[in-house]
């Protein structure tokens, strides 16, 4: 197996600071280890989501997106040789193997084969550079300045890493080794930031793959390289820990050092302290991560589980936006942090981000996306809104294939795919761990025996998860299950008999000799709750889902000469409501209605399997200004004191991820 299970006991759910023992061979012991890409198969609604992606732009971006389609540099052409093709492959490769999609495998293999087959003798790889074409040279250690930006190569390394875990292709390890040796030898002359600050701000992705390769080859040069790259990159581990950075980002919105506030950079950077901990075993890195994450969500957090970033960090007002790339990159960072730290806080955060922020920002067919979504998004249209970077053509809020920057057109495909591949991990005590929940199958070796576990559930909409274990003969191993922090008391049953109850906020281990067709039932009762967000607003939650006002939608198609076809969406029903104070005091009074999952599920209003009815009153003076529903001023005690309609109405809330226009952060009224 490519990723070997660590053969030492780590108690499940330990805080990261307790994991500060150096493993033999130089890396800290991880709480959990990733499984090979082919180990997990999506089922149920999650499989349907990935199939939609395969039929849509994820499976066909090379046909519909000119940057990828035309004379591609990653196939030897003169076209795109920077980030967008690797971005697409970073999601398309796992999609191809998760679905066992032969046609998509053939597509992505063209780019992988060209990359592997055209490595220069020096170790440098990637599209043919301008100097190579113009001067008839090849990149060597002596002329590294004739190479090009390190950044897109970092993405392609992630692509190759996933490809290797799926195929064990023998070309990958020597290819990476040769490249990393080249990189180590030239970084003094051609440092990470030589070409752009994109590489300087994202060096942790380079470090991550170097350390992954070290875990296989034990080549000491890789640890030297990792330390050197970290030293040449933005000091994210320090910034996240010392708190000044996040406060300055909240207070200052000018053009000075904006790359340090760029939300996609921040999303990628979240994993930097964990990766540094992995290399050094210094628990201070994990403390810095926790401080930084908590500060980030306090000062910039939005109800759907992501920090603002339109494009820069922009405070916690519900009228701020967030870039789709920031969501998928933050998700990937959390998936890595979870494996290294084992901290339940990040597991909860990953689910909240995935099930709320991610699905709302793409169309049902996965062919169009929003560059920026807004929490309280009462219309989708062209405009400036309240963004730190609205762009001249004002296309950042509409749904389009090429609206806003097209980085997200290429990068959005990794969100659902990597979430799927990280549903399951192996454990240091020789078992398996289900740390995030969605319908899936996992098949892998535990010890010397093949083990398959079928996970059947409608989670996150339903509160019961059923696991069935499939083994050829009785097998003893621990089965780890996360109990989310929002769950007051989970109930665990085996073969229909209640085994135990557990409070939330931990990972438990079920240790026994498992027989074929043993069944484990996990019941996670979902209470309705309210939480406080920016401008003293309140959100209504149930389990991992945040609920937003169901607003009627009118879709209008348009065309912009440069950015192509797009859709605007306007409300057809009222949205200017405040929820009653009684809801905040007793949210359990709210009526929850569930219905069966549709046979063909899409994240939209029509398919929403859960709804909540809440009492509310209209706020006549709350109106959109240039498309922005600026939050009504609320006093310190949490009430809006302006004019409120006398009539109490019942409003319907549905999962945030099923909405396009909505209010999720409500004022509170008497």
C-alpha positions in Angstrom: 0.0 0.0 0.0 1.3 3.4 -1.0 0.4 5.2 2.2 1.4 2.9 5.0 -0.5 2.9 8.3 1.6 4.1 11.2 2.1 1.1 13.6 1.7 3.0 16.9 -1.3 3.9 18.9 -2.6 7.4 18.9 -5.8 7.9 20.9 -8.6 9.1 18.6 -9.7 12.7 19.1 -6.5 13.8 20.9 -5.8 17.5 20.5 -3.0 18.1 18.1 -0.5 19.3 20.7 -0.4 15.8 22.1 1.0 14.4 18.8 4.5 15.9 19.3 6.5 12.7 19.0 8.9 12.3 16.1 8.3 9.2 13.9 11.3 7.2 12.9 12.4 8.6 9.6 11.8 12.3 10.4 8.1 13.2 10.2 5.7 13.5 13.1 3.2 10.7 13.5 -0.1 11.7 12.0 -3.5 11.2 13.7 -4.9 9.7 10.5 -3.5 8.7 7.1 -5.1 9.2 3.7 -6.2 6.2 1.8 -5.4 5.6 -1.9 -7.7 7.4 -4.3 -9.3 4.2 -5.5 -10.3 3.1 -1.9 -13.4 5.3 -1.7 -16.5 5.1 -4.0 -19.3 7.6 -3.7 -22.9 6.4 -3.4 -26.4 7.9 -3.2 -26.7 11.7 -3.6 -22.9 12.1 -3.5 -22.4 9.8 -6.5 -25.1 11.7 -8.3 -23.3 15.0 -7.6 -20.1 13.6 -9.1 -21.9 12.2 -12.1 -23.4 15.6 -12.8 -19.9 17.0 -12.7 -18.6 14.4 -15.1 -21.4 15.1 -17.6 -20.8 18.9 -17.1 -17.7 21.1 -17.2 -15.6 18.8 -14.9 -15.6 16.1 -17.5 -15.5 18.5 -20.5 -13.6 21.6 -19.6 -11.1 20.8 -22.3 -13.9 21.1 -24.9 -15.7 24.3 -23.6 -13.0 26.5 -22.0 -10.7 28.1 -24.5 -7.7 28.4 -22.2 -7.7 24.6 -21.8 -9.0 23.7 -25.2 -6.6 25.7 -27.5 -3.0 24.6 -28.1 -2.6 23.7 -24.5 0.9 24.3 -23.1 0.6 21.2 -20.9 0.4 19.2 -24.1 3.4 20.9 -25.7 1.5 23.8 -27.3 1.8 27.5 -27.0 -1.4 28.0 -25.1 -2.2 27.9 -21.4 1.0 26.9 -19.5 0.0 28.4 -16.2 -2.5 27.4 -13.6 -5.8 26.7 -15.2 -5.1 23.3 -16.8 -3.4 21.9 -13.7 -6.4 23.3 -11.7 -8.8 21.4 -13.8 -6.8 18.2 -13.6 -6.6 18.6 -9.8 -10.3 17.9 -9.7 -10.7 15.9 -12.9 -8.2 13.2 -12.0 -9.9 12.2 -8.7 -13.3 12.5 -10.4 -12.2 10.0 -13.1 -11.0 7.4 -10.6 -13.8 7.9 -8.1 -16.3 7.2 -10.8 -14.1 4.7 -12.7 -14.9 6.9 -15.7 -12.9 5.4 -18.6 -13.4 8.3 -21.0 -12.3 10.9 -18.4 -9.3 8.7 -17.4 -8.2 8.8 -21.1 -8.6 12.6 -21.2 -6.5 13.3 -18.1 -3.9 10.7 -19.0 -2.9 12.7 -22.1 -1.8 15.6 -19.9 -0.1 13.4 -17.3 1.7 11.4 -19.9 3.0 14.5 -21.7 4.2 15.9 -18.4 6.0 12.8 -17.3 7.4 12.1 -20.8 8.8 15.7 -21.3 10.8 16.2 -18.1 14.1 17.9 -18.9 17.3 16.0 -18.0 17.9 18.6 -15.3 14.6 17.6 -13.6 12.7 20.7 -14.6 9.2 20.0 -16.0 6.2 21.7 -17.5 5.2 23.5 -20.7 8.0 24.5 -23.1 9.2 27.9 -21.9 9.7 31.1 -24.0 13.5 30.8 -23.8 13.4 27.2 -24.8 11.4 28.0 -27.9 13.2 31.2 -28.8 16.8 30.2 -27.9 16.6 26.4 -28.7 17.8 25.5 -25.1 16.6 23.2 -22.4 16.3 24.3 -18.7 19.3 23.3 -16.6 20.5 24.2 -13.2 22.8 26.7 -14.8 20.0 28.6 -16.6 17.1 28.2 -14.1 16.1 31.8 -14.9 15.0 30.6 -18.3 12.4 28.5 -16.5 9.0 29.9 -15.5 6.9 30.4 -12.4 7.1 27.7 -9.7 3.4 28.0 -8.9 1.7 26.0 -11.7 4.2 23.2 -11.1 3.0 23.0 -7.5 -0.6 22.3 -8.7 0.7 19.6 -11.2 2.6 17.9 -8.4 -0.7 17.5 -6.5 -2.2 16.1 -9.7 0.6 13.5 -10.0 0.4 12.6 -6.3 -3.3 11.7 -6.7 -2.6 9.9 -9.9 0.1 7.8 -8.1 -2.1 6.8 -5.2 -4.7 5.6 -7.8 -2.3 3.7 -10.1 1.1 3.3 -8.5 2.6 4.3 -11.8 6.3 3.7 -11.5 7.2 6.9 -13.4 5.9 9.3 -10.7 8.3 8.8 -7.8 11.6 9.2 -9.8 10.0 12.1 -11.7 9.3 13.9 -8.5 12.6 13.0 -7.0 14.5 14.4 -10.0 12.4 17.6 -10.0 12.8 18.2 -6.2 16.6 17.7 -6.5 16.6 20.3 -9.3 14.5 22.7 -7.2 16.8 22.3 -4.1 19.9 23.0 -6.2 18.5 26.2 -7.9 16.4 27.9 -5.2 19.2 30.2 -4.1 19.6 31.5 -7.6 15.9 31.2 -8.6 13.9 31.5 -5.3 10.3 30.7 -4.9 9.2 34.3 -5.5 11.4 35.0 -8.5 8.6 35.2 -11.0 5.4 35.9 -9.0 4.1 36.3 -5.4 1.6 33.6 -6.3 4.4 31.1 -5.7 5.6 32.9 -2.5 2.1 32.9 -1.1 1.4 29.3 -1.9 4.7 27.6 -1.1 3.1 25.3 1.4 1.6 23.2 -1.5 5.1 22.6 -2.7 6.3 21.7 0.8 3.3 19.3 1.3 4.2 17.2 -1.8 7.9 17.1 -0.9 7.1 15.8 2.5 4.7 13.3 1.1 7.5 12.0 -1.2 9.8 11.9 1.8 7.3 9.6 3.5 7.9 7.1 0.7 11.6 7.5 -0.3 13.2 8.8 3.0 15.4 11.0 0.9 16.8 13.6 3.4 17.2 16.2 0.7 13.4 16.5 0.6 13.3 17.7 4.2 16.0 20.3 3.4 14.0 21.4 0.4 10.8 21.7 2.4 12.6 23.9 5.0 14.1 26.1 2.3 10.8 26.6 0.5 9.0 27.4 3.7 11.7 30.0 4.5 11.3 31.7 1.1 7.5 31.7 1.3 5.0 33.9 3.1 5.3 33.4 6.9 1.8 32.1 7.3 2.5 30.0 10.3 3.8 33.1 12.2 1.0 35.3 10.9 -1.8 32.9 11.9 -0.3 32.7 15.4 0.6 36.2 16.3 -2.9 37.7 15.6 -1.7 41.1 14.2 -2.1 39.9 10.6 -5.8 38.9 10.9 -6.6 42.2 12.7 -4.8 44.3 10.1 -6.7 42.4 7.4 -10.0 43.4 9.1 -9.0 47.0 9.4 -7.1 47.8 6.2 -8.4 47.3 2.7 -5.9 49.2 0.6 -3.5 47.9 -2.0 -0.5 47.5 0.3 0.4 43.8 0.8 -3.0 42.7 -0.6 -1.6 39.3 -1.5 -1.4 38.5 2.2 -5.2 39.1 2.4 -6.2 37.4 -0.8 -8.7 34.8 0.3 -7.6 32.0 -2.0 -4.0 32.4 -0.7 -5.4 32.3 2.9 -7.4 29.2 2.1 -4.3 27.4 0.8 -2.2 28.8 3.7 -4.3 27.3 6.4 -2.5 24.0 6.1 1.0 25.7 6.4 1.3 25.3 10.2 0.1 21.7 10.1 2.6 20.9 7.4 5.4 22.6 9.3 4.3 20.6 12.4 4.6 17.4 10.4 8.2 18.2 9.5 9.3 19.6 12.9 7.0 18.0 15.5 6.8 21.5 17.2 3.3 21.7 18.8 3.5 25.5 18.6 2.6 25.3 14.9 -0.7 23.6 15.7 -1.4 26.2 18.4 -0.8 28.9 15.8 -3.2 27.2 13.5 -5.9 27.0 16.1 -5.4 30.7 17.0 -5.4 31.7 13.4 -8.5 29.7 12.4 -10.5 31.0 15.4 -9.5 34.6 14.8 -10.2 34.3 11.1 -13.7 33.0 11.6 -14.3 35.6 14.4 -13.3 38.6 12.4 -14.1 37.4 8.9 -16.4 34.4 9.3 -19.8 34.0 7.5 -22.7 31.7 8.5 -22.1 29.2 5.7 -18.7 28.2 7.3 -16.2 30.2 5.2 -14.4 33.5 5.8 -15.2 36.4 3.5 -12.9 37.0 0.5 -14.1 39.2 -2.4 -11.1 38.9 -3.3 -9.5 40.0 0.0 -10.6 39.2 3.5 -13.3 41.7 4.1 -14.9 41.4 7.6 -17.9 39.5 8.8 -20.8 41.5 7.5 -23.4 39.3 5.8 -23.2 41.4 2.7 -19.6 40.4 2.0 -18.7 37.9 -0.7 -16.4 34.9 -1.0 -14.6 33.5 -4.0 -15.3 29.9 -5.0 -11.6 29.1 -5.2 -11.2 30.1 -1.6 -13.9 27.6 -0.6 -12.4 24.6 -2.4 -8.8 25.5 -1.3 -9.8 25.9 2.3 -11.6 22.5 2.1 -8.4 20.9 0.9 -6.4 22.5 3.6 -8.8 21.3 6.2 -8.6 17.7 4.8 -4.9 17.8 5.2 -5.0 19.4 8.7 -7.4 16.7 9.9 -5.1 13.9 8.9 -2.2 15.6 10.6 -3.8 16.9 13.7 -6.9 14.7 14.3 -8.7 17.7 15.7 -12.5 17.4 15.6 -12.9 21.2 15.3 -11.6 21.0 11.7 -13.7 18.0 10.9 -16.8 20.0 11.9 -15.6 23.0 10.0 -15.0 20.9 6.8 -18.6 19.6 6.8 -20.1 23.0 7.5 -18.1 24.5 4.6 -18.8 21.6 2.2 -22.6 21.3 2.8 -23.4 25.0 2.9 -20.9 27.2 1.1 -19.9 24.8 -1.7 -23.1 23.7 -3.5 -24.7 27.1 -3.8 -22.0 28.6 -6.0 -22.5 26.4 -9.1 -25.5 25.7 -11.4 -27.4 22.5 -11.3 -25.5 21.1 -14.4 -22.1 22.2 -13.1 -21.5 24.3 -16.2 -21.6 27.7 -14.6 -20.3 29.2 -11.4 -20.3 32.5 -9.4 -17.0 34.1 -8.8 -18.3 35.6 -5.6 -21.3 34.5 -3.6 -22.8 36.6 -0.8 -24.2 35.4 2.5 -27.4 37.6 2.4 -27.7 37.4 -1.4 -31.0 39.0 -2.3 -30.2 39.2 -6.0 -27.6 37.8 -8.4 -26.6 40.4 -11.0 -23.9 42.5 -12.5 -22.7 45.2 -10.2 -20.1 46.5 -7.8 -21.9 45.3 -4.6 -19.7 45.6 -1.5 -16.7 43.7 -2.9 -13.0 44.6 -2.5 -12.4 43.8 -6.2 -15.6 44.1 -8.3 -13.8 44.3 -11.7 -14.6 46.8 -14.5 -17.2 44.6 -16.2 -19.0 44.0 -13.0 -19.4 40.2 -13.7 -18.2 38.7 -10.4 -21.6 37.9 -8.9 -23.5 36.4 -11.9 -23.4 32.7 -12.9 -21.3 32.0 -16.0 -18.7 29.7 -17.3 -16.2 32.6 -17.8 -17.6 35.3 -15.5 -15.1 36.9 -13.1 -11.7 35.4 -13.3 -11.7 31.9 -14.9 -9.4 30.5 -12.2 -12.6 29.3 -10.5 -13.9 27.8 -13.8 -10.9 25.5 -13.6 -10.5 25.1 -9.9 -14.0 24.4 -8.7 -13.8 20.7 -9.7 -11.6 19.7 -6.7 -14.2 20.5 -4.0 -16.6 17.6 -4.1 -14.0 15.1 -5.4 -11.4 15.6 -2.7 -14.1 15.7 0.0 -15.2 12.3 -1.3 -11.7 10.9 -1.2 -11.2 12.2 2.3 -14.4 10.7 3.8 -12.3 7.8 5.1 -8.8 7.6 6.6 -6.7 4.8 8.0 -5.8 5.0 11.7 -2.5 4.5 13.6 -4.0 1.7 15.6 -4.6 -0.4 12.5 -8.2 0.5 11.8 -10.5 2.7 9.7 -12.0 6.1 10.5 -15.2 7.7 9.2 -14.5 11.4 10.0 -17.0 13.1 7.7 -20.2 11.5 6.6 -21.8 11.0 3.2 -23.1 7.9 1.3 -20.0 5.9 0.2 -18.2 2.6 0.2 -14.6 2.1 1.3 -12.5 -0.9 0.4 -9.0 -1.4 1.6 -6.7 -3.8 3.5 -6.8 -3.8 7.3 -3.9 -5.9 8.3 -3.7 -8.6 5.6 -7.4 -8.8 5.0 -9.7 -7.0 2.6 -12.3 -5.0 4.3 -15.3 -3.2 2.8 -17.6 -0.9 4.7 -20.8 0.3 3.1 -22.0 3.7 4.4 -25.7 4.3 3.7 -27.2 7.6 4.7 -29.0 10.8 3.5 -26.8 12.8 5.8 -26.4 15.8 6.1 -30.2 16.1 5.7 -31.0 13.0 7.8 -29.6 12.1 11.2 -29.0 8.4 10.9 -26.0 6.7 9.3 -25.8 3.0 8.7 -22.6 1.1 8.2 -22.4 -2.5 7.0 -19.0 -4.4 7.3 -18.0 -6.9 4.7 -15.1 -9.3 5.4 -14.2 -12.8 4.2 -13.5 -14.0 7.7 -13.7 -12.5 11.2 -11.4 -9.4 11.5 -10.4 -7.5 14.6 -9.8 -3.8 14.1 -10.9 -0.5 15.6 -13.6 1.5 13.7 -13.4 5.2 14.5 -16.4 7.4 14.3 -16.6 11.2 14.7 -19.3 12.6 17.0 -19.9 16.2 15.8 -19.6 19.0 18.3 -23.2 20.1 17.5 -24.6 16.8 18.6 -25.7 16.7 22.2 -25.7 12.9 22.5 -25.1 10.3 19.8 -26.5 6.8 20.0 -24.3 3.9 18.6 -25.9 0.5 18.0 -24.4 -2.7 16.6 -26.6 -5.2 14.9 -29.8 -3.5 16.2 -28.7 -3.4 19.9 -27.8 -0.1 21.5 -24.2 -0.2 22.5 -23.5 3.3 24.0 -24.3 7.0 24.0 -21.6 9.6 23.5 -21.5 13.4 23.8 -20.4 15.4 20.8 -17.0 16.8 20.0 -14.9 13.6 19.9 -13.9 10.6 17.9 -14.7 7.3 19.4 -13.3 3.9 18.6 -15.3 0.7 18.4 -12.9 -2.2 18.9 -14.2 -5.7 18.3 -13.9 -8.8 16.1 -16.0 -7.9 13.1 -18.0 -10.5 11.3 -19.4 -10.4 7.8 -22.5 -8.2 7.5 -22.1 -6.7 11.0 -24.1 -3.5 11.1 -23.2 -0.3 12.9 -25.9 2.4 13.3 -24.9 6.0 14.3 -27.8 8.3 15.3 -26.8 12.0 15.5 -30.0 13.8 16.7 -30.1 17.3 15.1 -31.4 20.0 17.3 -32.4 23.4 15.8 -30.2 26.2 17.1 -29.4 29.8 16.5 -26.0 31.3 16.2 -24.7 34.9 16.2 -22.9 36.4 13.2 -21.7 39.8 11.9 -23.8 42.9 12.7 -25.5 41.1 15.5 -27.4 38.9 13.1 -28.7 35.4 13.8 -28.6 32.2 11.7 -30.8 29.2 12.1 -29.0 25.8 12.1 -29.8 22.1 12.3 -26.9 19.7 12.5 -24.3 20.5 9.9 -26.7 22.6 7.8 -27.4 26.3 8.0 -30.9 27.3 6.8 -31.8 30.3 4.6 -35.0 32.0 3.6 -36.6 30.4 0.6 -37.0 33.2 -1.9 -38.7 32.9 -5.3 -36.3 33.1 -8.2 -36.4 34.7 -11.7 -33.5 33.7 -13.9 -32.5 36.1 -16.7 -30.0 35.2 -19.4 -27.5 37.7 -20.6 -24.3 38.0 -22.6 -21.1 40.0 -22.1 -18.8 40.4 -25.1 -15.7 39.2 -23.3 -17.0 36.9 -20.6 -19.8 35.2 -22.5 -23.2 34.0 -21.5 -24.4 34.4 -17.9 -27.4 34.3 -15.7 -28.8 36.9 -13.3 -31.3 35.9 -10.6 -33.9 38.2 -9.1 -36.3 37.7 -6.2 -40.0 37.2 -6.9 -41.0 37.1 -3.2 -40.3 39.3 -0.2 -37.0 38.8 1.7 -36.9 41.7 4.2 -37.8 39.7 7.3 -36.5 39.7 10.9 -37.0 36.6 13.0 -38.8 36.9 16.3 -36.9 37.2 19.5 -38.8 34.1 20.7 -36.9 32.1 18.1 -33.6 33.1 19.5 -34.7 32.3 23.1 -36.2 28.9 22.1 -35.2 27.7 18.7 -36.6 24.2 19.4 -40.1 25.6 19.0 -39.5 25.7 15.2 -41.3 23.2 13.0 -39.0 20.9 11.0 -40.4 19.1 8.0 -38.5 16.3 6.2 -39.3 14.5 3.0 -37.8 11.6 1.2 -34.7 12.3 -0.8 -35.5 12.5 -4.5 -34.3 9.7 -6.7 -32.2 12.2 -8.6 -30.9 14.8 -6.2 -29.6 18.3 -7.1 -28.8 21.0 -4.7 -31.7 23.4 -5.5 -35.0 24.6 -4.0 -37.1 22.0 -5.7 -35.1 19.1 -4.2 -34.5 20.5 -0.6 -35.3 17.5 1.6 -35.7 19.6 4.8 -37.5 22.8 5.6 -38.0 24.8 8.8 -40.9 27.2 9.4 -40.1 30.2 11.6 -42.2 33.2 12.8 -41.0 36.5 11.4 -42.0 40.1 10.7 -41.2 42.3 7.8 -38.9 45.3 8.1 -40.3 47.8 5.6 -37.2 50.0 5.5 -34.8 47.1 4.7 -34.3 47.5 1.0 -31.5 46.6 -1.4 -29.3 49.4 -2.5 -27.4 48.6 -5.7 -28.2 45.0 -5.1 -26.8 45.0 -1.5 -29.1 44.3 1.4 -27.1 46.2 4.0 -27.8 44.7 7.5 -30.2 46.8 9.6 -28.6 48.4 12.6 -29.1 46.3 15.7 -28.6 47.4 19.3 -26.2 45.7 21.7 -29.0 43.6 23.2 -29.6 42.0 19.8 -32.8 43.7 18.7 -33.6 45.8 15.6 -35.4 48.9 17.0 -36.7 50.5 13.7 -40.1 50.2 12.2 -41.4 46.6 12.0 -44.6 45.4 10.5 -47.2 44.4 13.1 -48.2 41.1 11.5 -46.4 37.8 12.3 -45.8 35.7 9.2 -44.5 32.2 8.8 -41.4 32.1 6.6 -39.9 28.9 5.1 -36.2 28.2 5.5 -34.4 25.5 3.4 -30.7 24.4 3.5 -28.4 27.2 2.4 -26.8 25.0 -0.2 -30.1 24.7 -2.0 -30.5 28.5 -2.4 -29.3 31.0 -4.9 -31.1 34.2 -3.6 -31.7 34.2 0.2 -31.3 35.7 3.6 -29.4 33.6 6.1 -28.2 36.2 8.7 -31.4 37.7 10.1 -32.1 40.7 12.2 -34.1 40.0 15.4 -37.3 41.7 16.1 -39.9 41.8 18.9 
